[in-house]
Amino acid sequence: MEYVIEMLNITKEFPGIIANDDVTLKLRKGEIHALLGENGAGKSTLMSVLFGLYAQEAGIIKVHGNEVKIEDPNDANRYGIGMVHQHFKLVQNFTVLENIVLGAEDTQNGLLKLSDARKKVLELSERYNFNINPDAKIEEISVGMQQRVEIIKMLYRDNEILIFDEPTAVLTPQEIDELMLIFKQMVSEGKSIVFITHKLDEIKQVSDRVTVLRKGKHVSTADVKDLSVEEMSEMMVGRKINLNFTLDPKEKGEKVLSVRNLTLSSKGFGQKELKNISFDIHAGEILCIAGIEGNGQSELVYTITGLNPEATGEIILNGEDVATKSIRYRNTHGISHIPEDRHKYGLVLDYTLEENLALQTYFTKEFNNGGFLNFDKMRDYAQELIEQFDIRSGQGPITKARSMSGGNQQKAILAREMKREHNLLIAVQPTRGLDVGAIEYIHSQIIEARNEGKAVLLISLELSEVMGISDRIIVMYEGQAVGELDPHLTDETELGLYMSGAKRSEVSYGN
């Protein structure tokens, strides 16, 4: 059996945690090999060792049967190894072409020579049907298009071993289908792929074999065709998982939030319009805003939470119009917010876990006395939340947020927002990029909030999530509310028609 990569008995440690504990992974030529595990299982760490971002404490790496030392990404590139990271490594104000050649520039007399590079990039774009514009700035293109730039970066360097870290976490269903076809095309051309994911249906769709990690250890490597989705999920988490929640019928309570005629004109590049949006949400219900990404959902949330003060219309929270109030006022008067981008809006990555957990409450009497913070109380509070919400971190409350896995970062935000006083929870893509165990947990917490009488505004792209944990669904398309649906009386096909703009109806205020 020809292996293009052999990672044998790899051990990688960080302060307080063994991220990879004697892990072995072997990649065959021309296969798609899925790497599966919970958040924090050590998947990204293992691939970062292969790509030269980390040095292992023990174990060896072989490329085409020869033992090699990979000390940095330049070494990895020399061995034909490329990696698309979960959080893209692109320079926002550079063009697509400049990002692709960065680190592999062709120069003449000390000047950057881009003509040959442009030709090669356009050829690659055409071959894989990417339709990229080499002169567009990264900050001006969609997330799905940015991912294509990262893929072309690897292909431009003639990489044969391609690592994809959670590549579908930020993509629409249509973009995911396109990416799966690209994977198949790549392996048909002789490339080999390691595919890090939590999405079990995607593994079944394209992968040949799967290696499962749990808490840093190798659990199993098997042929995907021999495993069911349920078996893979149990291997990953170590127990049976329930993702089929049922919402008990519940009488709606008081009106918590009313938005009336919210309108936002599109000024900056990339900002979407809002067109006359109105709806109500009551205590004890989950109202889901569904839609394909980029149809105004982000702008709606920014407007309600105060991040975007430019919209017109009424935002009535607990009977008071808060449209001109500050973000903190809204936070202290009933809104908790799990934002869509945990790094940009949810956490201060260089703060500790205990500091992040107190971000919304550090100014209250509980933690603040005459302008001085009570760090002992902050630590006790953090310890309580770590235990209650099962936040896993190498050094407990003093762990830097940056060093935690995506799922545990998300749990930290959830803990902070759920624990403080609120009666409206706004949860935006709360399970994006999370494994089935974390998804199960977060869904149960959102349903518990609803059952305790909180109003929940859920923004989601995941059709199973939209259908599974909503009392009502409003679909947005091109900045408008185009349909209000009952999840019990509709199906994913009809929902998809509304999301694509092929179907629309009048939306009531949901009184």
N, C-alpha and C positions, 0 to 999 in steps of 0.2 A: 504493500500500500504506500503510495507516494504522499508524504505530508509536506506541504509548503512551509508550515509553521509548526514547531513543537515547543510548547511552554511546559517544562518539566519541573514539578515540585516547587513552584514559585511561592515564596513567602514575602509579604510586604507589610511592614508595621508602621503605624503612626503613634503619637503619644496616646497611651491609654487604650489602643485598639489594634488588633491584628486584622488588617483589611483582607489579606489573602493568606490563607493558612495551608501551605503544602498543596497548592492547586496545580493540576495538570490539564492542559487543553491542547488538542491536536487538530489542525486544520488541513483538510485534503484539498488537492488542486481541483478547481472548478466546482466547489460546493458552497452552498449558503449554510453557514453554521450559526445557529441562534445561541446566544448567551443569555440565560434567563435567571432571574432572581429578584428578591424583594429589593426595595430601596435600601442601600447600605449593605447589600450582600457582598460587594467587592467586584462587581462586573466592570465598572468604569476604571477602577484602580488597576485591575489586571490588564486591561487594554492600554492604559497609560504607561504601564511597565513595558509592554510590547512596542509602544510608540516612542519610548525614550524620555517620557516626561518624569517618570520615577525610576529609581534604581532599586531592584529587589534586594532583600537581605540574604535570600538563599534561592537556589534553583538555577536552571540554565535555559537558554533560548536557542533553538536551532532553526535556521532558515535553509530549506532544501537539503536537510540532513546535516548541515555544517553548524557547529556551535559558534555563536556570534555574541559580541558585546554591543548592546545598543545604549549609548550614553546620552543621546539627545535626538530630537526629531530629524535632524539632518542625517544621522546614521540610519534611522528608520527609512527615510526616503531612499538612501543609497541601496538598501536591501529591498526596495520596491513596496514598502509598507506606507499606506496613507490612512488618515483618520478624519472623519467628520464628527466633531464634538457635539454634545447635546446643546451647549451654549456656543454658538458659532464664533469663530476666531477671525472676524472680519473688521477691517478699518472702515468705520462708517462714512467718513468723508472722502474716501478713495473711490475711484470707479471700479466697476466689475473687473475690467482688464488689469488694472493696477493691483487689485487684491490677488488675482490669479497668479501673476508673475512674481509677487512679493517673495523674496528669498531665492528666486530662481531667474533673476533678471538677465537679459541679454544686453550687453553694452558695447558701444563702439566709440573709441577715443574718449572714454569716460562718460559718454552720454547714453541715456536709456534708449534702447532700440526696441520698438514695440511692433513693428510691421509684421515680422514673422510670427510673433506671439499672437497678434490679432487674428492672423490667418488660421493658426492652429486652433485657437479658441472657437472661432466661428465654425470650423470643420467639426469640432467635438459637439458644439451646440446643435448642429444640424443632424449629426449622426444619432444623437440621443433625443432629438426632438425637444430641446430645452427652450428654444426661442428666447435666448438671453440677449440683452443689449449691452455690448462690451463697454459702452460709454456712460451707462447709467450709474449714478452714485448709489452705493449700498443703502444709504439712509432713505432712498426714494423707492426701493423695490420691496415687494412683499416678502414675508418670512419664507414662503415656499420657494420663491425665486432665489433668496439668499442661500438656501440649502443647495440649490442647483449650482450656484457659484462654488460652494465648498466641494461639491462632487467634481466639478470641472478642474478645480485646483489639484485634486488627486490625479485625475486622468491626464492633465497637462504634464505632470511629472512622471507619466508612464508607470504609475504604481499598479502592481498586479495583485497585491493583497490589500483589501479595502475594509476598514473598520467603520461601522456606522453605530454611533452611540445614541440610542433613543431617537432614531431619525423621524419617526412619525408623530412625536409628541406635540408638535406645533402645526401639523398639516390638516387640511380639510379632508373629508372622505375621498373626494375626487383626486386630490394630490397624492394621497396614500396609495390608491390604485395605480396611479402613474408611476410612483416610485417602485412598487412591486414589479411592474413590467420592466423598469430599468434594471433592477437587480437581476431578473432572468436574462435580459440581454447581455449584461456584463459577464455572467458566468458562462453563457453560451460562447463568449469570446475568449474563455480560458482564465478569467479572473476568479479570485477566491474571496469570499465575503464572510466577515464576522458581523453578526447582526445583534446588537444589544437591544432588548426590548422587554416590556412586561406584557405586551398584547398577544395573547395566546392564539387568537384567530389568525393573526398575521404570520405567526410561526407555522401554523398548519398550512397556510396559503403558499408560502415560498421556501421554507427551510427544509434541508435534507436531514440534518442532525441537530440535536440540541444538547447543550451542556448546562446543567443546573447548579447554581451556587446558593448556599444558604449560610448566612452569618460567616462569610469568608471561607467556607469549606466547600470542596467539590462533593456534590451529592450523587450525580449520575450523568452519564453521556449515553444518548440513545437515538435510534432512528425515529424521526418525527412521525412517520407513517404508523409506527407501532404504539403511539400514545394518543389518548384522548385529551381534550382540553381540560377535563376535570382531573385527570391523572397528573398533567403538567402543573396545574395550579396547586395540587396537594404536595407534589415534590418541592415546589418553590417555597411554600409557606409552612409546610409540615403539618397541615390540618385541612379539613374540608372547608371550603369557602362558600358563603352564601351571598350572591349578588342579586338575588331576586327578592327585593324587599316589597312588602305590600303596605300601603298607607291605610290605616284604619280610618273609616269615615269619621269626620269631625266637623262639628258646627263651626262656621266662621265666626270670629269674634269682632271686636271693634276695628274700624278702618285705621290702619297704622300709617300708610303712605298713599297719597293721591298725587299723581303728576297730571298736569293739565296743559295741553298745547305746547309741549316742550319743542323748541325750534332752535336749530343751530346752523348757521351758514358755514360753508366750507371755505376757510380762509387759508390756513397753512397747508402745505403739501402733505397729503396723507391723512388729513383730518376729514372724516366723513360728515355728511349733513345729517341733521335730525329734522324730520318733517312732521310737526304738529302731533306729537305723541301724547296720548292720554291713557292712563289706566289707574286702577286702585288695587291695593293689596291689604288683606285683613290679617288680624292675629290668628294664628293657628292654620295658616295655609302656606304652601310652597307654590309660588308663581314662577314659572320658568320662561325666560326669554331665550328662544331658540333662533338659530340662523347660521348661515355660513359666515365664517370670520370676515370681518371687514364691512359689515352692513350696518354699522352705527351702534353696535352693542357697547363697545368700549366708551364711545362718546356719551351714551346714555348713562352709564355708570359714573363716569367722571363728572357729569353734570349733577347727578343726584348726590354724590359724596362731596362735591365742592372742588374737585380737582380741576374742573373746567368751568369758570364762572361766566363764560361768554354767552351761554344759551339764554333764551327768553322763555317765559312760561312760569307756571306755579309748581312749587315742590312743597306739598303740605305734609309735614311730619308731625304725627300726633296732634293734629289740629292747628299747627302753626306753620305759616309759610316761611321756609328757611332758605329760599332761593338766593338771598343776599347775605346769608350767614357764613361764618368761617368754617373751615374743615373741622377745627377742634370743637366748635359749637355743635355741629351736627353729630360729631362723635360722642360728646358728653350728653346729648339730648336724644339718644336712642339708636344711632346707627353703628353697627359693627360691620367691618368690610374686609373680606378675604380677596385681595386684588389678583388680577390675572397674571401679573409678572411678579413673582415672589422676590426676585433679585432687585428689580427697579423700584417697586412700590411697597413691598412687604417687609423687607428686612434691611438693616444696616449690616452688610456682610462682615465688616471688620469689628463690629461690636460682639460682645459675648452673648451667649444665650440668655443669661439673666437680664442683661441690658435690653435686649430685643423684646423680652416678655413684658418689660415695664414701659415700653415706648409710649403707650397710650395712657398710662396712669402715673407716670413718675412725678407729675405735678400735684397729685392728690395728697390729702393728709396722711394716707396710709404709708406713703414712701417719702414724704417731703415735710420737713419741719423748718420753717423760717428760711427756706431757700437751700437747705442742706439735705442731700439725699441720705436715706437710711439704707445702707448697702446690705446690712444683715437681714432686714425685712425683705429686700428685693431678692436675696439669695434663698430665703425660706420660701417665698412665693414661687420662685422659679423651680425649686425642688418639688414643691407640691404639684405644679403643672406638669413637670417632667414625668412624675409617677402617674398622675391621673390620665394623661394623654399618651403615655408610652413613647416619649420622645427619646430616641436613642442617640447618644453622643459620647465621644471618647472621654471627655473630662467634666461631664455634668454641666452645672450652671456656668462654669467659666470657659466652656467650649466656644471657640470662635464660630459664628454662624456660617462663615465661608467654608469651613472644613466639614460641615455636615452634609449628608446625602439629601437629594431633592425632596424625598418623601418626608424626611425628618424636619427639614426646613418648613415644609408645608404644614406638618403637624404643629410646629411651634407657632405659626401664624394662626392656625385654627384655635389653639389653646388660648392665645392672647385675646382673640376676638370673641370667642365663645364665653370666656370666663368673666369678662367685664360686663357692667350693666348695659343692657340694650334690649330693644324690643323689635328691631328690624335687622336681620342678618342679610347682608348682600354678599353672595358667594359667586365669584367669577372663575369659571374653569377650575373648580376646587380640586379636581382629581387629575388634572393634566399631567401626564408623565409619571403617574404613580402606578405601583404594582397592585395586584388584585387584593392583597391583604389591607393595604392602606386605603384603597377605594372603598372596600367594605366598611372600614372603620369610619371614614369621613361621611359616607352616606348615612350610617347609623347615627352619627352626631347631628347631622342636618335634620334628619327625621325626628330625633329627640327634641331639638329646638322647636320644631313645628308642633310636636305633641305637648310641649310645655307652654304653648300659646304665643310663641314668637311668630312674627311674619318673616318669611324667607323669600328673598328675590334671588333666584338661581339663574346664572347665565352659563349656558353650556352649548358645546358643539357636538357632544357625544350623544347620538340618537338614543342609545340604550339608557343613558342617564336621564335624558329629557323625558322619555316615556316612563321610566321606572320610578322616579321619586318626585313627580309633580302632581299637584292638584289641578292646575290650569297651565296652559301653554299659550304664550303670545309669540308669533313668528315675526321677525324683522327682516325686511328686504329693502336694500338701498335707502336706509334711514327712515323707513316707514313701518308701522305695525300693520301687517297685511292679513293677519288671521288670528282668531282666538279659538283654541281647540281644547276639547276634553280628552285627556290621555286614554280614558277608558273607551272612548267612542271613535278613536282614530287609529291609524297604523303608521309605520315608518314610511310607507310609500306616499301616503297623502301628505305627511309632514314634509317629506323631501320635495314635493311639488310646490308647497308654500315657500320653502327655503330657497328654491331656485327661481322664484318669481313667476312660475307657470300657473299658479292659482292664488287668488286673493279673495278676501271677504271683508265686510265691515267689522271693525273690532269694537266691542262694547267696553264700557268702563268697568265691567266686572262687578257691578254693585250687588 
